[in-house]
Amino acid sequence: MTSPILEHADSVWRGSVPPQEVPLRDLRSRGVQEVAEGVVMWPAFGNVYGIRGDGGLALFDSGNNVDAGTMHAAMRAWSDEPVRYAVFSHGHFDHVAGMEPFDGESGPRPCVIAHENVAARFTRYARTAGYNTVINQRQFGFTRMTWPTAYRQPDLTYRDQMRLSLGDVTLDMRHARGETDDATWAYLPERGVLLTGDLFIWVTPNAGNPQKVQRYPDEWAVALRKMAALSAEVLLPGHGLPIVGADRVRQALTDTADYLDSLVEQTLDMMNAGARLDEIVHAVRPPEALTRRPYLQPHYDEPEFVVRNIWRLYGGWHDGNPAHLKPAPDEVLARALADLAGGAPILATRAATAAAEGDLRLACQLAELATQADPADRKVHEIRARVYTLRVRQEDSTMSRGVYTWAAAESRSVTTGKDLLDVYHEIAGGEMWWVPPSSAAGRRSGDLEPSASEAPASEA
């Protein structure tokens, strides 16, 4: 009998259910579910997989610490055999933080295996705990977020490839650089099962994250093509749903590789022709046919962020604009422009006008300059809060929405005196405080209103 999670996955592939509508809570309420012979899935923000052979059990990823107890109980309801190995697909916290319940069992604790760069990642995380706390609050709105400084260290590491045996089941593990420099993907040849980690996640590849370290889109594409050549029957991703059927698996992997290759080649072509980053960012687009794939939607990362990361990888941090090499401090430039315009309120008014006209890119830039020029002006902050709130409603990706929600909340907290994170969640929940509830209720999230008569320019 097909498991509910595989039935749902098939509906998503066929397009009858949007891929972002994964009922994780409902699927988890059923415990772990078999997704291939001897392989079960615990569906979560970061998926956890259990693999059973006649020589014991292995985990592929361990999830987060919040769900660790529930995940452990679900795995143990499936099997009480010893967990011999736990493979970390990479060092991101949502994949490595669920080992404590298994480590606490009687008998030998599991041998945790990871690529050798995972340990270096954990060291870097400890050194940047404050920064990671801030960017995760900004991106997800976590209210009680404190980035950890201690991690379950791997017991065994490898460099290029490694093979594990569970008797009748083999885990053939390979290293790749993609979203991270410490990624592991694994193939179970006896079962035809491919475990991709975050090299496949059912959205536009996370190859451009603006607040994180370097990504490697070209090497990522190479790894995807290696996986596609295996003709696996089942693909088990780091996030999202399984893909079943060799043709579907091959298509998903090769489409994603083609998507990345196109962005890389377009960017490099323009770099080689002497274009500046600004020109490239606004010119490069992924292949139109691929943008319609349900597993390549920009709900987390975005193509223009990937382009920026390609530039950073091949061209360094300077964007080609000589004025940006050693610029004046932001607030100095902002005050100069405000003086030319006639004051920060005039800049803010122009930002409101741009927003009312639908140009939210320009509106955000002008509102930011106005606030930098006069950070004590509460009316300027009110305009900034409204402009960024409208921008949130226009954006699809988690990364953009998080950054813009945080910016709106910064200014809204200045004007109201309320806690920044409380305001963050109000804005993330769709609040538009300057619009009467009856008007706001009928608006789609993409609308760029208020109209000119309602725009914050009237308060400037």
C-alpha positions as CSV (number, residue, x, y, z in Angstrom):
1,M,0.0,0.0,0.0
2,T,1.4,3.4,-0.9
3,S,2.1,5.7,2.1
4,P,0.2,8.9,2.4
5,I,3.4,10.9,1.9
6,L,4.0,9.2,-1.5
7,E,0.4,9.8,-2.5
8,H,0.8,13.5,-1.6
9,A,4.2,13.6,-3.4
10,D,2.6,12.2,-6.6
11,S,-0.2,14.8,-6.4
12,V,2.4,17.6,-6.2
13,W,4.4,16.3,-9.1
14,R,1.2,16.1,-11.3
15,G,0.4,19.7,-10.4
16,S,-2.9,19.1,-8.5
17,V,-1.4,20.3,-5.3
18,P,1.1,23.3,-5.0
19,P,4.5,22.1,-3.8
20,Q,4.6,24.6,-0.9
21,E,1.4,23.1,0.6
22,V,3.0,20.2,2.4
23,P,0.9,19.3,5.4
24,L,3.9,18.5,7.6
25,R,1.9,18.3,10.9
26,D,-0.6,15.9,9.4
27,L,2.1,13.7,7.8
28,R,4.2,13.6,11.0
29,S,1.1,12.6,13.0
30,R,1.3,9.3,11.3
31,G,4.9,8.7,12.5
32,V,7.6,7.7,10.1
33,Q,6.4,6.4,6.7
34,E,8.0,4.0,4.4
35,V,9.1,5.6,1.2
36,A,11.2,2.8,-0.3
37,E,12.1,-0.8,0.7
38,G,13.5,-0.6,4.2
39,V,13.7,3.3,4.1
40,V,11.4,5.5,6.2
41,M,11.0,9.3,6.2
42,W,10.3,11.7,9.0
43,P,8.9,14.7,7.1
44,A,10.1,18.0,8.7
45,F,11.6,21.3,7.8
46,G,14.7,19.3,7.5
47,N,13.8,15.7,6.6
48,V,15.2,12.7,8.5
49,Y,15.5,9.3,6.9
50,G,15.9,5.9,8.6
51,I,17.5,3.0,6.7
52,R,17.3,-0.6,7.8
53,G,19.6,-3.4,6.7
54,D,20.2,-6.8,8.2
55,G,23.2,-5.3,10.0
56,G,21.3,-2.6,11.8
57,L,20.0,1.0,11.2
58,A,21.4,4.2,9.8
59,L,20.0,7.7,9.9
60,F,20.5,10.2,7.1
61,D,20.3,13.5,8.8
62,S,18.9,14.0,12.3
63,G,16.7,17.1,12.1
64,N,16.4,19.9,14.6
65,N,16.6,19.9,18.4
66,V,13.0,21.1,18.9
67,D,11.5,18.0,17.2
68,A,14.3,15.6,18.3
69,G,12.2,13.8,21.0
70,T,9.2,13.3,18.8
71,M,11.3,12.2,15.8
72,H,13.2,9.7,18.1
73,A,9.9,8.2,19.4
74,A,8.6,7.9,15.8
75,M,11.8,6.1,14.6
76,R,11.7,3.8,17.6
77,A,8.1,2.9,17.0
78,W,9.3,1.7,13.6
79,S,12.3,-0.2,14.8
80,D,14.2,-0.8,18.1
81,E,17.3,-2.0,16.4
82,P,20.6,-0.2,17.2
83,V,21.4,2.8,15.1
84,R,24.9,2.1,13.9
85,Y,25.5,5.2,11.8
86,A,24.1,8.7,11.4
87,V,25.2,10.6,8.3
88,F,25.1,14.4,8.3
89,S,24.3,15.6,4.7
90,H,25.9,18.9,5.7
91,G,26.3,21.0,8.8
92,H,23.2,23.2,8.7
93,F,21.5,23.2,12.1
94,D,18.2,21.8,10.9
95,H,20.0,18.7,9.8
96,V,22.4,17.9,12.6
97,A,20.7,18.8,15.9
98,G,18.6,15.7,16.6
99,M,21.1,13.2,17.9
100,E,20.8,13.6,21.6
101,P,18.0,11.0,22.2
102,F,19.9,8.4,20.2
103,D,23.2,9.2,21.9
104,G,21.4,8.8,25.2
105,E,20.3,5.2,24.6
106,S,22.0,2.3,26.3
107,G,24.8,0.6,24.4
108,P,27.3,2.1,21.9
109,R,26.2,5.5,20.6
110,P,25.8,5.9,16.9
111,C,28.8,6.7,14.8
112,V,28.2,10.1,13.2
113,I,29.8,10.5,9.8
114,A,30.2,13.7,7.8
115,H,32.4,15.4,5.3
116,E,35.6,16.8,6.8
117,N,34.4,20.4,6.3
118,V,31.5,20.0,8.8
119,A,33.8,20.4,11.8
120,A,35.2,23.6,10.3
121,R,31.6,24.8,9.8
122,F,30.8,24.2,13.5
123,T,33.9,26.2,14.5
124,R,32.8,29.1,12.3
125,Y,29.3,28.9,13.7
126,A,30.7,29.3,17.2
127,R,32.7,32.3,16.2
128,T,29.7,34.0,14.5
129,A,27.0,33.0,16.9
130,G,25.8,36.6,17.4
131,Y,25.6,37.2,13.7
132,N,23.7,34.0,13.0
133,T,21.3,34.8,15.8
134,V,20.5,38.2,14.1
135,I,20.2,36.9,10.5
136,N,17.9,34.0,11.6
137,Q,15.7,36.4,13.5
138,R,15.6,38.6,10.5
139,Q,14.9,35.8,8.0
140,F,12.4,33.8,10.1
141,G,11.3,36.1,12.9
142,F,12.4,33.7,15.7
143,T,11.5,35.3,19.0
144,R,13.7,33.3,21.3
145,M,16.6,32.5,19.0
146,T,20.1,32.1,20.4
147,W,22.5,30.5,18.0
148,P,24.2,27.5,19.5
149,T,28.0,27.3,20.1
150,A,28.3,23.6,20.8
151,Y,27.5,20.8,18.3
152,R,27.5,17.0,18.0
153,Q,30.8,16.5,16.4
154,P,31.3,13.8,13.7
155,D,33.1,10.7,14.9
156,L,34.3,9.9,11.5
157,T,34.9,12.1,8.5
158,Y,35.8,11.6,4.8
159,R,37.1,13.7,2.0
160,D,35.9,12.5,-1.4
161,Q,33.8,9.4,-1.0
162,M,33.0,6.7,1.5
163,R,31.0,3.5,1.6
164,L,29.1,2.1,4.6
165,S,27.5,-1.3,4.9
166,L,24.4,-2.4,6.8
167,G,24.8,-5.9,5.6
168,D,22.4,-6.1,2.6
169,V,22.3,-2.4,2.2
170,T,25.2,-0.1,1.1
171,L,25.4,3.6,1.5
172,D,27.6,5.0,-1.2
173,M,28.4,8.5,-0.1
174,R,30.0,11.3,-2.2
175,H,31.1,14.8,-1.4
176,A,29.9,17.8,-3.4
177,R,30.1,21.6,-3.2
178,G,26.8,23.2,-3.8
179,E,24.7,25.1,-1.2
180,T,27.6,24.3,1.1
181,D,31.2,23.2,0.9
182,D,30.5,20.2,3.2
183,A,27.7,18.4,1.4
184,T,27.2,14.6,1.3
185,W,24.8,12.8,-1.0
186,A,24.3,9.1,-0.8
187,Y,23.0,6.3,-3.1
188,L,21.7,2.9,-1.9
189,P,22.4,0.8,-5.0
190,E,20.5,-2.3,-3.8
191,R,17.3,-0.2,-3.3
192,G,17.7,2.4,-6.1
193,V,17.4,5.2,-3.6
194,L,19.1,8.5,-3.8
195,L,19.5,10.8,-0.8
196,T,20.4,14.3,-1.9
197,G,20.5,16.3,1.2
198,D,20.0,20.0,0.3
199,L,21.4,19.5,-3.2
200,F,17.7,19.1,-4.1
201,I,15.0,20.9,-2.1
202,W,11.9,21.4,-4.3
203,V,12.6,25.2,-4.8
204,T,15.0,27.3,-6.7
205,P,18.5,26.1,-5.5
206,N,19.7,27.9,-2.5
207,A,22.7,29.1,-4.3
208,G,22.5,32.9,-3.7
209,N,21.5,33.4,0.0
210,P,22.4,37.1,0.6
211,Q,23.2,36.6,4.3
212,K,25.2,33.4,4.1
213,V,28.7,32.3,3.0
214,Q,29.7,31.4,-0.6
215,R,27.7,28.9,-2.7
216,Y,29.0,26.9,-5.6
217,P,26.4,26.7,-8.4
218,D,28.5,25.3,-11.1
219,E,29.9,22.4,-9.0
220,W,26.3,21.9,-7.7
221,A,25.2,21.3,-11.3
222,V,28.0,18.8,-11.8
223,A,26.9,16.9,-8.7
224,L,23.2,16.9,-9.9
225,R,24.3,15.4,-13.3
226,K,26.3,12.6,-11.5
227,M,23.2,11.8,-9.5
228,A,21.0,11.8,-12.6
229,A,23.3,9.3,-14.3
230,L,22.6,6.7,-11.6
231,S,18.9,6.2,-12.8
232,A,17.7,6.1,-9.2
233,E,14.1,5.0,-8.7
234,V,13.5,7.2,-5.6
235,L,14.8,10.6,-4.8
236,L,14.7,11.6,-1.1
237,P,15.4,15.4,-0.7
238,G,16.7,17.4,2.2
239,H,13.5,19.5,2.2
240,G,10.2,18.7,0.5
241,L,8.7,15.5,-0.8
242,P,10.1,12.3,-2.4
243,I,10.1,11.8,-6.1
244,V,9.4,8.3,-7.4
245,G,10.1,6.9,-10.8
246,A,13.4,7.0,-12.7
247,D,12.2,9.4,-15.4
248,R,10.9,11.9,-12.8
249,V,14.1,11.7,-10.8
250,R,16.2,12.2,-13.8
251,Q,14.1,15.2,-15.0
252,A,14.2,16.9,-11.6
253,L,17.9,16.6,-11.3
254,T,18.8,17.6,-14.9
255,D,16.3,20.5,-14.9
256,T,17.9,21.9,-11.8
257,A,21.4,21.4,-13.2
258,D,20.3,23.2,-16.5
259,Y,18.8,26.0,-14.4
260,L,22.1,26.6,-12.5
261,D,24.3,26.2,-15.6
262,S,22.3,28.8,-17.5
263,L,22.7,31.4,-14.7
264,V,26.4,30.7,-14.4
265,E,27.1,30.9,-18.2
266,Q,25.0,34.0,-18.7
267,T,26.7,35.7,-15.8
268,L,30.2,34.7,-16.9
269,D,29.5,35.8,-20.5
270,M,28.6,39.3,-19.3
271,M,31.5,39.5,-16.9
272,N,33.9,38.5,-19.7
273,A,32.4,41.3,-21.8
274,G,33.1,43.8,-19.1
275,A,29.6,44.4,-17.7
276,R,29.2,45.7,-14.1
277,L,27.3,43.7,-11.5
278,D,24.3,46.0,-11.6
279,E,23.8,45.4,-15.3
280,I,24.2,41.7,-15.0
281,V,21.8,41.4,-12.1
282,H,19.0,43.1,-14.1
283,A,19.7,41.2,-17.3
284,V,20.3,37.5,-16.4
285,R,17.2,35.3,-16.3
286,P,16.8,31.5,-15.9
287,P,15.3,29.6,-18.9
288,E,11.6,30.4,-19.1
289,A,10.6,26.8,-19.5
290,L,12.3,25.8,-16.3
291,T,10.7,28.7,-14.3
292,R,7.4,26.8,-14.7
293,R,8.6,23.6,-13.0
294,P,7.0,23.2,-9.6
295,Y,10.3,22.3,-8.1
296,L,12.1,25.4,-9.4
297,Q,10.0,28.1,-7.9
298,P,11.7,31.0,-6.1
299,H,10.0,30.6,-2.8
300,Y,13.2,30.5,-0.7
301,D,16.1,31.9,-2.8
302,E,16.0,33.9,-6.1
303,P,17.8,33.9,-9.4
304,E,19.2,37.4,-9.0
305,F,20.7,36.4,-5.7
306,V,22.4,33.5,-7.4
307,V,23.8,35.9,-10.0
308,R,25.3,37.9,-7.2
309,N,26.9,34.8,-5.7
310,I,28.4,33.8,-9.0
311,W,29.9,37.3,-9.3
312,R,31.3,36.9,-5.8
313,L,32.8,33.5,-6.6
314,Y,34.5,34.6,-9.8
315,G,34.9,38.4,-9.5
316,G,35.3,39.3,-5.9
317,W,33.3,41.8,-3.9
318,H,33.8,44.9,-6.0
319,D,30.8,45.4,-8.3
320,G,32.6,47.3,-11.1
321,N,31.3,50.8,-10.1
322,P,34.4,52.8,-9.1
323,A,32.5,55.0,-6.7
324,H,31.7,51.8,-4.7
325,L,35.3,50.9,-4.2
326,K,36.0,53.3,-1.3
327,P,32.6,55.1,-0.8
328,A,31.6,57.6,1.7
329,P,29.7,56.2,4.7
330,D,26.0,55.6,3.9
331,E,24.7,58.3,6.2
332,V,27.1,60.9,4.7
333,L,25.8,60.2,1.2
334,A,22.2,60.1,2.5
335,R,22.6,63.6,4.1
336,A,24.2,65.0,1.0
337,L,21.3,63.7,-1.2
338,A,18.7,64.9,1.3
339,D,20.3,68.4,1.3
340,L,20.1,68.5,-2.5
341,A,16.5,67.3,-2.4
342,G,15.4,69.8,0.3
343,G,15.5,67.6,3.3
344,A,14.9,64.0,4.4
345,P,11.1,64.4,4.4
346,I,11.3,65.3,0.7
347,L,13.2,62.1,-0.1
348,A,10.6,60.2,2.0
349,T,7.8,61.8,0.1
350,R,9.4,60.8,-3.2
351,A,9.7,57.3,-1.9
352,A,6.0,57.2,-1.1
353,T,5.2,58.5,-4.6
354,A,7.4,55.8,-6.1
355,A,5.5,53.2,-4.1
356,A,2.1,54.5,-5.2
357,E,3.3,54.3,-8.8
358,G,4.4,50.7,-8.3
359,D,8.2,51.1,-8.3
360,L,9.0,49.5,-5.0
361,R,12.7,49.0,-5.8
362,L,13.1,52.8,-6.1
363,A,10.8,53.4,-3.2
364,C,12.9,51.3,-0.8
365,Q,16.1,53.0,-1.9
366,L,14.7,56.5,-1.4
367,A,13.1,55.6,2.0
368,E,16.3,54.1,3.2
369,L,18.3,57.2,2.2
370,A,15.7,59.4,4.0
371,T,16.0,57.4,7.2
372,Q,19.8,57.4,7.1
373,A,19.8,61.2,6.5
374,D,17.6,61.8,9.5
375,P,17.2,58.8,11.7
376,A,15.3,60.8,14.4
377,D,12.4,61.8,12.1
378,R,9.4,59.7,13.1
379,K,7.4,60.7,10.0
380,V,10.3,59.5,7.8
381,H,10.3,56.2,9.7
382,E,6.6,55.9,9.2
383,I,7.0,56.2,5.4
384,R,9.9,53.7,5.5
385,A,7.8,51.2,7.5
386,R,4.9,51.5,5.0
387,V,7.2,51.2,1.9
388,Y,8.9,48.1,3.2
389,T,5.6,46.6,4.3
390,L,4.3,47.0,0.7
391,R,7.5,45.4,-0.5
392,V,6.9,42.4,1.7
393,R,3.5,41.8,0.2
394,Q,5.0,41.8,-3.3
395,E,7.8,39.3,-2.6
396,D,7.6,35.5,-2.8
397,S,11.0,34.3,-1.5
398,T,11.6,33.7,2.2
399,M,14.9,35.6,2.1
400,S,13.4,38.8,0.6
401,R,10.3,38.8,2.8
402,G,12.5,38.3,5.9
403,V,14.8,41.2,5.1
404,Y,12.0,43.6,4.2
405,T,9.8,42.6,7.1
406,W,12.7,43.3,9.5
407,A,13.3,46.7,7.9
408,A,9.6,47.6,8.1
409,A,9.6,46.4,11.7
410,E,12.6,48.5,12.6
411,S,10.8,51.7,11.6
412,R,7.4,50.7,12.9
413,S,8.9,50.0,16.3
414,V,10.4,53.5,16.3
415,T,7.0,55.1,15.6
416,T,5.0,52.9,18.0
417,G,7.5,52.1,20.8
418,K,6.5,48.4,20.4
419,D,9.0,45.5,20.5
420,L,10.6,45.0,17.1
421,L,9.9,41.3,17.0
422,D,6.3,41.8,18.0
423,V,5.9,44.3,15.1
424,Y,7.8,41.9,12.8
425,H,5.1,39.2,13.3
426,E,2.3,41.7,12.8
427,I,3.7,42.8,9.5
428,A,4.5,39.2,8.5
429,G,0.9,38.4,9.2
430,G,-0.3,40.9,6.7
431,E,-1.0,44.0,8.9
432,M,-1.3,47.3,6.9
433,W,-2.1,49.6,9.8
434,W,-2.7,52.7,7.6
435,V,-5.5,51.0,5.6
436,P,-9.0,50.5,7.0
437,P,-9.7,46.8,7.7
438,S,-12.5,46.7,5.2
439,S,-10.2,47.9,2.5
440,A,-7.3,45.7,3.4
441,A,-9.4,42.6,3.6
442,G,-10.1,42.6,-0.1
443,R,-6.5,43.2,-1.3
444,R,-4.3,40.5,-2.8
445,S,-0.8,40.2,-1.4
446,G,0.6,41.6,-4.6
447,D,-1.3,44.8,-4.7
448,L,0.8,47.9,-4.5
449,E,-1.8,50.2,-2.9
450,P,-2.5,52.4,-0.9
451,S,-3.5,54.8,-3.6
452,A,-1.8,58.1,-4.0
453,S,-4.4,59.7,-1.7
454,E,-3.6,57.2,1.0
455,A,0.1,57.1,0.5
456,P,2.5,58.1,3.3
457,A,3.5,61.2,1.4
458,S,0.5,62.9,3.0
459,E,2.3,62.7,6.3
460,A,5.7,64.0,5.2
